[in-house]
Amino acid sequence: MERMRYIRVPKDIKAMKDYNYGVQKNEQMEELILSESQYSVFYTLKVFQLINEECDVLIDDYEEEVLSLEKIPLALRIVNKIIQNSNDINLIKFKNMLELAIKYRTIVGFDF
């Protein structure tokens, strides 16, 4: 069975609070699901490694991590830089998730 990794953005403050308490209703979240092969592309491009270093977080296998609103612009800058050299569709979707979190003024949750 292939392992999936979930990246979630709560749509509003209530959804963010619910997420913090482990409640994840589909209608409250924007969601990007990475398959093993899609995650492998991100791993090769060092997407999460660079975000971890710059934002002082731990996005990794078997971890749950939250990227706070304050750190999202840093992550977005990293992703934009990587996109210049890679047109991977899931990387573009991830960029869109970061932008949504800024728009909604919430967080990005990583459930790996």
Backbone atoms as SQL, in Angstrom:
CREATE TABLE atoms (id INTEGER PRIMARY KEY, chain TEXT, resi INTEGER, resn TEXT, atom TEXT, x REAL, y REAL, z REAL);
INSERT INTO atoms VALUES
  (1, 'A', 1, 'MET', 'N', 0.835, -1.185, 0.000),
  (2, 'A', 1, 'MET', 'CA', 0.000, 0.000, 0.000),
  (3, 'A', 1, 'MET', 'C', 0.886, 1.256, 0.000),
  (4, 'A', 2, 'GLU', 'N', 0.597, 2.140, -0.916),
  (5, 'A', 2, 'GLU', 'CA', 1.410, 3.347, -1.049),
  (6, 'A', 2, 'GLU', 'C', 1.085, 4.347, 0.062),
  (7, 'A', 3, 'ARG', 'N', 2.124, 4.930, 0.581),
  (8, 'A', 3, 'ARG', 'CA', 1.977, 5.919, 1.653),
  (9, 'A', 3, 'ARG', 'C', 1.653, 7.284, 1.063),
  (10, 'A', 4, 'MET', 'N', 0.697, 7.979, 1.670),
  (11, 'A', 4, 'MET', 'CA', 0.328, 9.311, 1.228),
  (12, 'A', 4, 'MET', 'C', 0.747, 10.327, 2.284),
  (13, 'A', 5, 'ARG', 'N', 1.099, 11.499, 1.833),
  (14, 'A', 5, 'ARG', 'CA', 1.479, 12.590, 2.740),
  (15, 'A', 5, 'ARG', 'C', 0.529, 13.751, 2.478),
  (16, 'A', 6, 'TYR', 'N', 0.009, 14.318, 3.554),
  (17, 'A', 6, 'TYR', 'CA', -1.035, 15.336, 3.447),
  (18, 'A', 6, 'TYR', 'C', -0.503, 16.714, 3.821),
  (19, 'A', 7, 'ILE', 'N', -0.817, 17.676, 2.976),
  (20, 'A', 7, 'ILE', 'CA', -0.522, 19.078, 3.248),
  (21, 'A', 7, 'ILE', 'C', -1.879, 19.770, 3.290),
  (22, 'A', 8, 'ARG', 'N', -2.166, 20.420, 4.423),
  (23, 'A', 8, 'ARG', 'CA', -3.497, 20.996, 4.609),
  (24, 'A', 8, 'ARG', 'C', -3.411, 22.475, 4.987),
  (25, 'A', 9, 'VAL', 'N', -4.349, 23.232, 4.447),
  (26, 'A', 9, 'VAL', 'CA', -4.486, 24.644, 4.791),
  (27, 'A', 9, 'VAL', 'C', -5.921, 24.868, 5.273),
  (28, 'A', 10, 'PRO', 'N', -6.088, 25.235, 6.545),
  (29, 'A', 10, 'PRO', 'CA', -7.422, 25.572, 7.038),
  (30, 'A', 10, 'PRO', 'C', -7.943, 26.826, 6.332),
  (31, 'A', 11, 'LYS', 'N', -9.242, 26.831, 6.029),
  (32, 'A', 11, 'LYS', 'CA', -9.834, 27.928, 5.268),
  (33, 'A', 11, 'LYS', 'C', -10.148, 29.161, 6.097),
  (34, 'A', 12, 'ASP', 'N', -10.170, 29.023, 7.417),
  (35, 'A', 12, 'ASP', 'CA', -10.455, 30.174, 8.275),
  (36, 'A', 12, 'ASP', 'C', -9.924, 29.892, 9.687),
  (37, 'A', 13, 'ILE', 'N', -10.099, 30.864, 10.572),
  (38, 'A', 13, 'ILE', 'CA', -9.563, 30.753, 11.934),
  (39, 'A', 13, 'ILE', 'C', -10.213, 29.593, 12.695),
  (40, 'A', 14, 'LYS', 'N', -11.537, 29.410, 12.542),
  (41, 'A', 14, 'LYS', 'CA', -12.204, 28.295, 13.223),
  (42, 'A', 14, 'LYS', 'C', -11.633, 26.961, 12.749),
  (43, 'A', 15, 'ALA', 'N', -11.450, 26.834, 11.444),
  (44, 'A', 15, 'ALA', 'CA', -10.868, 25.602, 10.883),
  (45, 'A', 15, 'ALA', 'C', -9.456, 25.380, 11.414),
  (46, 'A', 16, 'MET', 'N', -8.698, 26.471, 11.580),
  (47, 'A', 16, 'MET', 'CA', -7.330, 26.364, 12.106),
  (48, 'A', 16, 'MET', 'C', -7.361, 25.872, 13.551),
  (49, 'A', 17, 'LYS', 'N', -8.280, 26.403, 14.350),
  (50, 'A', 17, 'LYS', 'CA', -8.395, 25.947, 15.741),
  (51, 'A', 17, 'LYS', 'C', -8.806, 24.479, 15.790),
  (52, 'A', 18, 'ASP', 'N', -9.763, 24.100, 14.944),
  (53, 'A', 18, 'ASP', 'CA', -10.183, 22.698, 14.887),
  (54, 'A', 18, 'ASP', 'C', -9.011, 21.804, 14.503),
  (55, 'A', 19, 'TYR', 'N', -8.230, 22.226, 13.518),
  (56, 'A', 19, 'TYR', 'CA', -7.067, 21.458, 13.075),
  (57, 'A', 19, 'TYR', 'C', -6.087, 21.254, 14.238),
  (58, 'A', 20, 'ASN', 'N', -5.882, 22.314, 15.021),
  (59, 'A', 20, 'ASN', 'CA', -4.980, 22.217, 16.172),
  (60, 'A', 20, 'ASN', 'C', -5.456, 21.202, 17.194),
  (61, 'A', 21, 'TYR', 'N', -6.773, 20.944, 17.216),
  (62, 'A', 21, 'TYR', 'CA', -7.341, 19.942, 18.133),
  (63, 'A', 21, 'TYR', 'C', -7.553, 18.593, 17.453),
  (64, 'A', 22, 'GLY', 'N', -7.037, 18.449, 16.253),
  (65, 'A', 22, 'GLY', 'CA', -7.111, 17.157, 15.563),
  (66, 'A', 22, 'GLY', 'C', -8.377, 16.944, 14.757),
  (67, 'A', 23, 'VAL', 'N', -9.192, 17.976, 14.597),
  (68, 'A', 23, 'VAL', 'CA', -10.417, 17.877, 13.806),
  (69, 'A', 23, 'VAL', 'C', -10.109, 18.392, 12.402),
  (70, 'A', 24, 'GLN', 'N', -10.329, 17.519, 11.410),
  (71, 'A', 24, 'GLN', 'CA', -9.988, 17.897, 10.039),
  (72, 'A', 24, 'GLN', 'C', -11.158, 17.580, 9.117),
  (73, 'A', 25, 'LYS', 'N', -12.119, 18.465, 9.068),
  (74, 'A', 25, 'LYS', 'CA', -13.276, 18.294, 8.201),
  (75, 'A', 25, 'LYS', 'C', -12.909, 18.750, 6.794),
  (76, 'A', 26, 'ASN', 'N', -13.278, 17.932, 5.811),
  (77, 'A', 26, 'ASN', 'CA', -12.914, 18.234, 4.416),
  (78, 'A', 26, 'ASN', 'C', -13.349, 19.623, 3.986),
  (79, 'A', 27, 'GLU', 'N', -14.559, 20.025, 4.388),
  (80, 'A', 27, 'GLU', 'CA', -15.073, 21.325, 3.939),
  (81, 'A', 27, 'GLU', 'C', -14.320, 22.498, 4.574),
  (82, 'A', 28, 'GLN', 'N', -13.530, 22.235, 5.614),
  (83, 'A', 28, 'GLN', 'CA', -12.770, 23.291, 6.283),
  (84, 'A', 28, 'GLN', 'C', -11.343, 23.421, 5.763),
  (85, 'A', 29, 'MET', 'N', -10.924, 22.513, 4.910),
  (86, 'A', 29, 'MET', 'CA', -9.517, 22.439, 4.520),
  (87, 'A', 29, 'MET', 'C', -9.327, 22.459, 3.013),
  (88, 'A', 30, 'GLU', 'N', -8.251, 23.091, 2.609),
  (89, 'A', 30, 'GLU', 'CA', -7.679, 22.871, 1.279),
  (90, 'A', 30, 'GLU', 'C', -6.646, 21.776, 1.497),
  (91, 'A', 31, 'GLU', 'N', -6.543, 20.837, 0.568),
  (92, 'A', 31, 'GLU', 'CA', -5.678, 19.690, 0.810),
  (93, 'A', 31, 'GLU', 'C', -4.898, 19.330, -0.444),
  (94, 'A', 32, 'LEU', 'N', -3.634, 19.036, -0.242),
  (95, 'A', 32, 'LEU', 'CA', -2.768, 18.504, -1.288),
  (96, 'A', 32, 'LEU', 'C', -2.218, 17.186, -0.773),
  (97, 'A', 33, 'ILE', 'N', -2.447, 16.127, -1.526),
  (98, 'A', 33, 'ILE', 'CA', -1.975, 14.801, -1.133),
  (99, 'A', 33, 'ILE', 'C', -0.828, 14.403, -2.050),
  (100, 'A', 34, 'LEU', 'N', 0.309, 14.096, -1.440),
  (101, 'A', 34, 'LEU', 'CA', 1.479, 13.670, -2.211),
  (102, 'A', 34, 'LEU', 'C', 1.619, 12.160, -2.134),
  (103, 'A', 35, 'SER', 'N', 1.686, 11.521, -3.281),
  (104, 'A', 35, 'SER', 'CA', 1.984, 10.090, -3.331),
  (105, 'A', 35, 'SER', 'C', 3.475, 9.899, -3.058),
  (106, 'A', 36, 'GLU', 'N', 3.882, 8.662, -2.958),
  (107, 'A', 36, 'GLU', 'CA', 5.303, 8.348, -2.726),
  (108, 'A', 36, 'GLU', 'C', 6.171, 8.927, -3.844),
  (109, 'A', 37, 'SER', 'N', 5.738, 8.766, -5.089),
  (110, 'A', 37, 'SER', 'CA', 6.540, 9.263, -6.215),
  (111, 'A', 37, 'SER', 'C', 6.553, 10.795, -6.257),
  (112, 'A', 38, 'GLN', 'N', 5.437, 11.426, -5.915),
  (113, 'A', 38, 'GLN', 'CA', 5.398, 12.885, -5.885),
  (114, 'A', 38, 'GLN', 'C', 6.290, 13.418, -4.757),
  (115, 'A', 39, 'TYR', 'N', 6.238, 12.751, -3.601),
  (116, 'A', 39, 'TYR', 'CA', 7.095, 13.147, -2.484),
  (117, 'A', 39, 'TYR', 'C', 8.572, 12.999, -2.872),
  (118, 'A', 40, 'SER', 'N', 8.866, 11.969, -3.627),
  (119, 'A', 40, 'SER', 'CA', 10.242, 11.715, -4.066),
  (120, 'A', 40, 'SER', 'C', 10.787, 12.883, -4.887),
  (121, 'A', 41, 'VAL', 'N', 9.943, 13.484, -5.706),
  (122, 'A', 41, 'VAL', 'CA', 10.355, 14.658, -6.494),
  (123, 'A', 41, 'VAL', 'C', 10.694, 15.804, -5.540),
  (124, 'A', 42, 'PHE', 'N', 9.836, 16.051, -4.553),
  (125, 'A', 42, 'PHE', 'CA', 10.091, 17.109, -3.575),
  (126, 'A', 42, 'PHE', 'C', 11.388, 16.819, -2.818),
  (127, 'A', 43, 'TYR', 'N', 11.604, 15.550, -2.476),
  (128, 'A', 43, 'TYR', 'CA', 12.805, 15.158, -1.742),
  (129, 'A', 43, 'TYR', 'C', 14.056, 15.436, -2.579),
  (130, 'A', 44, 'THR', 'N', 14.010, 15.059, -3.841),
  (131, 'A', 44, 'THR', 'CA', 15.139, 15.281, -4.734),
  (132, 'A', 44, 'THR', 'C', 15.447, 16.771, -4.894),
  (133, 'A', 45, 'LEU', 'N', 14.401, 17.581, -4.952),
  (134, 'A', 45, 'LEU', 'CA', 14.567, 19.033, -5.094),
  (135, 'A', 45, 'LEU', 'C', 14.906, 19.713, -3.761),
  (136, 'A', 46, 'LYS', 'N', 14.913, 18.932, -2.688),
  (137, 'A', 46, 'LYS', 'CA', 15.217, 19.419, -1.333),
  (138, 'A', 46, 'LYS', 'C', 14.238, 20.487, -0.843),
  (139, 'A', 47, 'VAL', 'N', 12.990, 20.394, -1.275),
  (140, 'A', 47, 'VAL', 'CA', 11.974, 21.381, -0.910),
  (141, 'A', 47, 'VAL', 'C', 11.832, 21.473, 0.600),
  (142, 'A', 48, 'PHE', 'N', 11.562, 20.340, 1.236),
  (143, 'A', 48, 'PHE', 'CA', 11.307, 20.359, 2.672),
  (144, 'A', 48, 'PHE', 'C', 12.584, 20.581, 3.475),
  (145, 'A', 49, 'GLN', 'N', 13.699, 20.074, 2.983),
  (146, 'A', 49, 'GLN', 'CA', 14.976, 20.307, 3.671),
  (147, 'A', 49, 'GLN', 'C', 15.285, 21.800, 3.747),
  (148, 'A', 50, 'LEU', 'N', 15.097, 22.501, 2.652),
  (149, 'A', 50, 'LEU', 'CA', 15.370, 23.940, 2.624),
  (150, 'A', 50, 'LEU', 'C', 14.385, 24.715, 3.505),
  (151, 'A', 51, 'ILE', 'N', 13.112, 24.319, 3.468),
  (152, 'A', 51, 'ILE', 'CA', 12.115, 24.969, 4.327),
  (153, 'A', 51, 'ILE', 'C', 12.444, 24.700, 5.795),
  (154, 'A', 52, 'ASN', 'N', 12.825, 23.467, 6.106),
  (155, 'A', 52, 'ASN', 'CA', 13.194, 23.129, 7.486),
  (156, 'A', 52, 'ASN', 'C', 14.324, 24.025, 7.990),
  (157, 'A', 53, 'GLU', 'N', 15.347, 24.178, 7.171),
  (158, 'A', 53, 'GLU', 'CA', 16.509, 24.976, 7.572),
  (159, 'A', 53, 'GLU', 'C', 16.151, 26.449, 7.737),
  (160, 'A', 54, 'GLU', 'N', 15.403, 26.979, 6.793),
  (161, 'A', 54, 'GLU', 'CA', 15.086, 28.412, 6.796),
  (162, 'A', 54, 'GLU', 'C', 14.042, 28.779, 7.849),
  (163, 'A', 55, 'CYS', 'N', 13.083, 27.882, 8.060),
  (164, 'A', 55, 'CYS', 'CA', 11.939, 28.195, 8.935),
  (165, 'A', 55, 'CYS', 'C', 12.030, 27.544, 10.313),
  (166, 'A', 56, 'ASP', 'N', 13.101, 26.796, 10.560),
  (167, 'A', 56, 'ASP', 'CA', 13.297, 26.136, 11.851),
  (168, 'A', 56, 'ASP', 'C', 12.115, 25.239, 12.215),
  (169, 'A', 57, 'VAL', 'N', 11.757, 24.355, 11.273),
  (170, 'A', 57, 'VAL', 'CA', 10.689, 23.374, 11.477),
  (171, 'A', 57, 'VAL', 'C', 11.229, 21.997, 11.118),
  (172, 'A', 58, 'LEU', 'N', 10.400, 20.974, 11.308),
  (173, 'A', 58, 'LEU', 'CA', 10.799, 19.609, 10.964),
  (174, 'A', 58, 'LEU', 'C', 9.692, 18.945, 10.144),
  (175, 'A', 59, 'ILE', 'N', 9.731, 19.186, 8.850),
  (176, 'A', 59, 'ILE', 'CA', 8.815, 18.528, 7.922),
  (177, 'A', 59, 'ILE', 'C', 9.546, 17.287, 7.444),
  (178, 'A', 60, 'ASP', 'N', 9.068, 16.115, 7.864),
  (179, 'A', 60, 'ASP', 'CA', 9.775, 14.878, 7.564),
  (180, 'A', 60, 'ASP', 'C', 8.828, 13.704, 7.716),
  (181, 'A', 61, 'ASP', 'N', 9.274, 12.533, 7.262),
  (182, 'A', 61, 'ASP', 'CA', 8.478, 11.312, 7.402),
  (183, 'A', 61, 'ASP', 'C', 8.112, 11.069, 8.853),
  (184, 'A', 62, 'TYR', 'N', 6.896, 10.589, 9.037),
  (185, 'A', 62, 'TYR', 'CA', 6.360, 10.214, 10.346),
  (186, 'A', 62, 'TYR', 'C', 6.304, 11.390, 11.316),
  (187, 'A', 63, 'GLU', 'N', 6.203, 12.587, 10.773),
  (188, 'A', 63, 'GLU', 'CA', 6.119, 13.796, 11.593),
  (189, 'A', 63, 'GLU', 'C', 4.859, 14.571, 11.233),
  (190, 'A', 64, 'GLU', 'N', 4.339, 15.272, 12.224),
  (191, 'A', 64, 'GLU', 'CA', 3.302, 16.268, 11.986),
  (192, 'A', 64, 'GLU', 'C', 3.931, 17.613, 12.308),
  (193, 'A', 65, 'GLU', 'N', 3.813, 18.537, 11.392),
  (194, 'A', 65, 'GLU', 'CA', 4.427, 19.842, 11.580),
  (195, 'A', 65, 'GLU', 'C', 3.472, 20.919, 11.097),
  (196, 'A', 66, 'VAL', 'N', 3.570, 22.084, 11.697),
  (197, 'A', 66, 'VAL', 'CA', 2.764, 23.231, 11.302),
  (198, 'A', 66, 'VAL', 'C', 3.697, 24.373, 10.936),
  (199, 'A', 67, 'LEU', 'N', 3.441, 24.953, 9.791),
  (200, 'A', 67, 'LEU', 'CA', 4.169, 26.134, 9.362),
  (201, 'A', 67, 'LEU', 'C', 3.283, 27.333, 9.687),
  (202, 'A', 68, 'SER', 'N', 3.738, 28.149, 10.619),
  (203, 'A', 68, 'SER', 'CA', 2.943, 29.288, 11.082),
  (204, 'A', 68, 'SER', 'C', 2.855, 30.363, 10.000),
  (205, 'A', 69, 'LEU', 'N', 1.856, 31.211, 10.135),
  (206, 'A', 69, 'LEU', 'CA', 1.630, 32.283, 9.166),
  (207, 'A', 69, 'LEU', 'C', 2.877, 33.149, 8.987),
  (208, 'A', 70, 'GLU', 'N', 3.590, 33.394, 10.074),
  (209, 'A', 70, 'GLU', 'CA', 4.784, 34.239, 10.009),
  (210, 'A', 70, 'GLU', 'C', 5.890, 33.625, 9.162),
  (211, 'A', 71, 'LYS', 'N', 5.942, 32.300, 9.107),
  (212, 'A', 71, 'LYS', 'CA', 7.020, 31.617, 8.385),
  (213, 'A', 71, 'LYS', 'C', 6.664, 31.287, 6.935),
  (214, 'A', 72, 'ILE', 'N', 5.398, 31.395, 6.595),
  (215, 'A', 72, 'ILE', 'CA', 4.968, 31.011, 5.247),
  (216, 'A', 72, 'ILE', 'C', 5.641, 31.847, 4.155),
  (217, 'A', 73, 'PRO', 'N', 5.799, 33.166, 4.307),
  (218, 'A', 73, 'PRO', 'CA', 6.497, 33.922, 3.247),
  (219, 'A', 73, 'PRO', 'C', 7.922, 33.421, 2.983),
  (220, 'A', 74, 'LEU', 'N', 8.619, 32.979, 4.027),
  (221, 'A', 74, 'LEU', 'CA', 9.962, 32.409, 3.831),
  (222, 'A', 74, 'LEU', 'C', 9.890, 31.142, 2.984),
  (223, 'A', 75, 'ALA', 'N', 8.935, 30.283, 3.323),
  (224, 'A', 75, 'ALA', 'CA', 8.754, 29.035, 2.572),
  (225, 'A', 75, 'ALA', 'C', 8.369, 29.331, 1.127),
  (226, 'A', 76, 'LEU', 'N', 7.515, 30.324, 0.947),
  (227, 'A', 76, 'LEU', 'CA', 7.078, 30.695, -0.399),
  (228, 'A', 76, 'LEU', 'C', 8.259, 31.184, -1.240),
  (229, 'A', 77, 'ARG', 'N', 9.136, 31.939, -0.633),
  (230, 'A', 77, 'ARG', 'CA', 10.329, 32.414, -1.341),
  (231, 'A', 77, 'ARG', 'C', 11.186, 31.218, -1.805),
  (232, 'A', 78, 'ILE', 'N', 11.352, 30.238, -0.940),
  (233, 'A', 78, 'ILE', 'CA', 12.124, 29.031, -1.287),
  (234, 'A', 78, 'ILE', 'C', 11.470, 28.295, -2.448),
  (235, 'A', 79, 'VAL', 'N', 10.169, 28.085, -2.344),
  (236, 'A', 79, 'VAL', 'CA', 9.446, 27.345, -3.385),
  (237, 'A', 79, 'VAL', 'C', 9.507, 28.101, -4.721),
  (238, 'A', 80, 'ASN', 'N', 9.349, 29.413, -4.687),
  (239, 'A', 80, 'ASN', 'CA', 9.444, 30.194, -5.927),
  (240, 'A', 80, 'ASN', 'C', 10.815, 30.052, -6.578),
  (241, 'A', 81, 'LYS', 'N', 11.843, 30.004, -5.760),
  (242, 'A', 81, 'LYS', 'CA', 13.205, 29.844, -6.282),
  (243, 'A', 81, 'LYS', 'C', 13.366, 28.460, -6.935),
  (244, 'A', 82, 'ILE', 'N', 12.819, 27.426, -6.296),
  (245, 'A', 82, 'ILE', 'CA', 12.922, 26.065, -6.846),
  (246, 'A', 82, 'ILE', 'C', 12.114, 25.949, -8.138),
  (247, 'A', 83, 'ILE', 'N', 10.957, 26.606, -8.178),
  (248, 'A', 83, 'ILE', 'CA', 10.091, 26.545, -9.368),
  (249, 'A', 83, 'ILE', 'C', 10.802, 27.115, -10.596),
  (250, 'A', 84, 'GLN', 'N', 11.703, 28.043, -10.396),
  (251, 'A', 84, 'GLN', 'CA', 12.448, 28.610, -11.532),
  (252, 'A', 84, 'GLN', 'C', 13.210, 27.534, -12.300),
  (253, 'A', 85, 'ASN', 'N', 13.581, 26.454, -11.613),
  (254, 'A', 85, 'ASN', 'CA', 14.345, 25.375, -12.250),
  (255, 'A', 85, 'ASN', 'C', 13.548, 24.091, -12.443),
  (256, 'A', 86, 'SER', 'N', 12.307, 24.075, -11.961),
  (257, 'A', 86, 'SER', 'CA', 11.492, 22.869, -12.078),
  (258, 'A', 86, 'SER', 'C', 10.037, 23.269, -12.259),
  (259, 'A', 87, 'ASN', 'N', 9.394, 22.706, -13.262),
  (260, 'A', 87, 'ASN', 'CA', 7.988, 23.032, -13.491),
  (261, 'A', 87, 'ASN', 'C', 7.071, 21.905, -13.025),
  (262, 'A', 88, 'ASP', 'N', 7.455, 21.226, -11.962),
  (263, 'A', 88, 'ASP', 'CA', 6.655, 20.123, -11.424),
  (264, 'A', 88, 'ASP', 'C', 5.284, 20.642, -10.996),
  (265, 'A', 89, 'ILE', 'N', 4.231, 20.015, -11.458),
  (266, 'A', 89, 'ILE', 'CA', 2.866, 20.463, -11.194),
  (267, 'A', 89, 'ILE', 'C', 2.541, 20.469, -9.694),
  (268, 'A', 90, 'ASN', 'N', 3.050, 19.496, -8.965),
  (269, 'A', 90, 'ASN', 'CA', 2.761, 19.448, -7.534),
  (270, 'A', 90, 'ASN', 'C', 3.509, 20.525, -6.758),
  (271, 'A', 91, 'LEU', 'N', 4.639, 20.931, -7.274),
  (272, 'A', 91, 'LEU', 'CA', 5.364, 22.046, -6.662),
  (273, 'A', 91, 'LEU', 'C', 4.567, 23.343, -6.852),
  (274, 'A', 92, 'ILE', 'N', 3.969, 23.486, -8.012),
  (275, 'A', 92, 'ILE', 'CA', 3.118, 24.654, -8.274),
  (276, 'A', 92, 'ILE', 'C', 1.869, 24.600, -7.390),
  (277, 'A', 93, 'LYS', 'N', 1.300, 23.405, -7.218),
  (278, 'A', 93, 'LYS', 'CA', 0.147, 23.256, -6.318),
  (279, 'A', 93, 'LYS', 'C', 0.543, 23.587, -4.878),
  (280, 'A', 94, 'PHE', 'N', 1.728, 23.181, -4.478),
  (281, 'A', 94, 'PHE', 'CA', 2.210, 23.492, -3.128),
  (282, 'A', 94, 'PHE', 'C', 2.372, 25.001, -2.961),
  (283, 'A', 95, 'LYS', 'N', 2.906, 25.655, -3.969),
  (284, 'A', 95, 'LYS', 'CA', 3.026, 27.113, -3.943),
  (285, 'A', 95, 'LYS', 'C', 1.649, 27.742, -3.752),
  (286, 'A', 96, 'ASN', 'N', 0.661, 27.231, -4.474),
  (287, 'A', 96, 'ASN', 'CA', -0.702, 27.742, -4.348),
  (288, 'A', 96, 'ASN', 'C', -1.244, 27.539, -2.930),
  (289, 'A', 97, 'MET', 'N', -0.889, 26.428, -2.299),
  (290, 'A', 97, 'MET', 'CA', -1.318, 26.174, -0.915),
  (291, 'A', 97, 'MET', 'C', -0.713, 27.211, 0.035),
  (292, 'A', 98, 'LEU', 'N', 0.556, 27.514, -0.156),
  (293, 'A', 98, 'LEU', 'CA', 1.202, 28.527, 0.676),
  (294, 'A', 98, 'LEU', 'C', 0.522, 29.884, 0.488),
  (295, 'A', 99, 'GLU', 'N', 0.211, 30.204, -0.753),
  (296, 'A', 99, 'GLU', 'CA', -0.464, 31.474, -1.034),
  (297, 'A', 99, 'GLU', 'C', -1.862, 31.520, -0.424),
  (298, 'A', 100, 'LEU', 'N', -2.568, 30.391, -0.437),
  (299, 'A', 100, 'LEU', 'CA', -3.894, 30.332, 0.191),
  (300, 'A', 100, 'LEU', 'C', -3.805, 30.567, 1.697),
  (301, 'A', 101, 'ALA', 'N', -2.805, 29.975, 2.317),
  (302, 'A', 101, 'ALA', 'CA', -2.640, 30.152, 3.763),
  (303, 'A', 101, 'ALA', 'C', -2.410, 31.623, 4.100),
  (304, 'A', 102, 'ILE', 'N', -1.658, 32.316, 3.267),
  (305, 'A', 102, 'ILE', 'CA', -1.454, 33.750, 3.475),
  (306, 'A', 102, 'ILE', 'C', -2.782, 34.487, 3.279),
  (307, 'A', 103, 'LYS', 'N', -3.505, 34.134, 2.232),
  (308, 'A', 103, 'LYS', 'CA', -4.803, 34.764, 1.952),
  (309, 'A', 103, 'LYS', 'C', -5.783, 34.534, 3.106),
  (310, 'A', 104, 'TYR', 'N', -5.853, 33.290, 3.603),
  (311, 'A', 104, 'TYR', 'CA', -6.774, 32.947, 4.688),
  (312, 'A', 104, 'TYR', 'C', -6.256, 33.392, 6.061),
  (313, 'A', 105, 'ARG', 'N', -4.965, 33.766, 6.123),
  (314, 'A', 105, 'ARG', 'CA', -4.301, 34.143, 7.382),
  (315, 'A', 105, 'ARG', 'C', -4.341, 32.984, 8.385),
  (316, 'A', 106, 'THR', 'N', -3.978, 31.798, 7.882),
  (317, 'A', 106, 'THR', 'CA', -3.982, 30.604, 8.741),
  (318, 'A', 106, 'THR', 'C', -2.591, 29.976, 8.764),
  (319, 'A', 107, 'ILE', 'N', -2.519, 28.680, 8.586),
  (320, 'A', 107, 'ILE', 'CA', -1.272, 27.908, 8.698),
  (321, 'A', 107, 'ILE', 'C', -1.199, 26.911, 7.546),
  (322, 'A', 108, 'VAL', 'N', -0.091, 26.202, 7.471),
  (323, 'A', 108, 'VAL', 'CA', 0.029, 25.038, 6.590),
  (324, 'A', 108, 'VAL', 'C', 0.396, 23.864, 7.492),
  (325, 'A', 109, 'GLY', 'N', -0.425, 22.828, 7.450),
  (326, 'A', 109, 'GLY', 'CA', -0.174, 21.626, 8.247),
  (327, 'A', 109, 'GLY', 'C', 0.385, 20.509, 7.373),
  (328, 'A', 110, 'PHE', 'N', 1.399, 19.855, 7.894),
  (329, 'A', 110, 'PHE', 'CA', 2.035, 18.734, 7.183),
  (330, 'A', 110, 'PHE', 'C', 1.826, 17.483, 8.014),
  (331, 'A', 111, 'ASP', 'N', 1.102, 16.523, 7.458),
  (332, 'A', 111, 'ASP', 'CA', 0.857, 15.257, 8.153),
  (333, 'A', 111, 'ASP', 'C', 1.499, 14.158, 7.321),
  (334, 'A', 112, 'PHE', 'N', 2.751, 13.862, 7.679),
  (335, 'A', 112, 'PHE', 'CA', 3.557, 12.895, 6.924),
  (336, 'A', 112, 'PHE', 'C', 3.710, 11.618, 7.710);
